[in-house]
Amino acid sequence: MKSAYEIAMERLGGLRTYSPEQKNRLAEIDRMYDAKRAEIILHLEERLKALSDDPEAETKAQALRQDAAMELARIEEKRESDKNRIRNQEQKTGS
């Protein structure tokens, strides 16, 4: 008897399997974007510390946080786009 999970996976087309090369490429993308993410966060923290003597620090800090959040969202979107490109290339060449 099949489990509910197995039945659902059959209906959805199953789990994708990735080649070792594909796994390495996906991991490299994650490492690259994790580094970019860390740079953005470190840069934000440095800029927030520099605001400590500014009378408008809270307003400026809020703007900096919003900018960083938008940049982080853009980075995550790009990460997924790059990973999907690799997944789709491998799927086309593997079929």
N, C-alpha and C positions, 0 to 999 in steps of 0.2 A: 504494500500500500504506500502511495506517495504522500509525502508531507504537504501541507499547504504551501510551504516555501517552494518546494520542487514544482508544484503545479503552477504557481505564480510565475516562476522563472521560465517555465515552458511557454506560457502565454506571452511573456514579455520578450521572448527571444533568447533567453539564457544570459549567463554571465559571459563577459568578454574575457578571453584569455590573451595575455600579452607575452610577446617574445622577450627573452632576456635583453636584447638590444633596445626594444621599445621601453621596457621598464627602466633601463639606464637613461634613456633620453628623457623620459617623464621625470625621473628623479633629478636629473640635471636642471630641468626647468624649475622644479621646486626649489632647488638650492639657489639658483640665480635670483628668483623672485623673493625668496626668504631674505637674501642679502639686500636686495633693493628695499624691502619692507623695513629691515633693521636700520638702514641708512636714513630713511624718512623719519623713523621714530627718534633716532639719535639726534638728527638735525632739529626736529621739533623740540626735544628736551633742551638742547643748547640754546635755542632761540627763546624758550620760555624762561630759562634761568637768566638770560640777558635782560629780561623785562622787569626784573625785581625792583629796580629803582624808578621805573616809569610810572607816573601818576595815572596813566590810562592803561595800566598793565592788564586789567581784566578784559577790557574790550579788545585789546590787541591779542591777548592770549586766546580768546574765543575765536577770533578770525584765523589765527595760526592753526588752531585745532581743526577748524572747519576745512581749511586748505589741506591739512595733512590727511584728514578723513577722505576727502575727495581724491587725493593722490593715491591713498591706499586702496580705495575702491577701484580706481583705474588700473592699478597694478594687478589686483586680483582678477579683474576682467581680462586683462592681457594674458595673465598666467593661464587661465582657463581656455582662452582662445588658442594659445600656443599648444597646450596639451591636446585640445580637441583636433587641431590640425594634424598632430602626430598620430593620434588615434585613428583619424579618418584615412590618412595616408597608408597606415599599416593595414587597415581593414580592406582598402581597395587593392593593395598589392598582395595581401594574403588570400583574397578570394579567388 
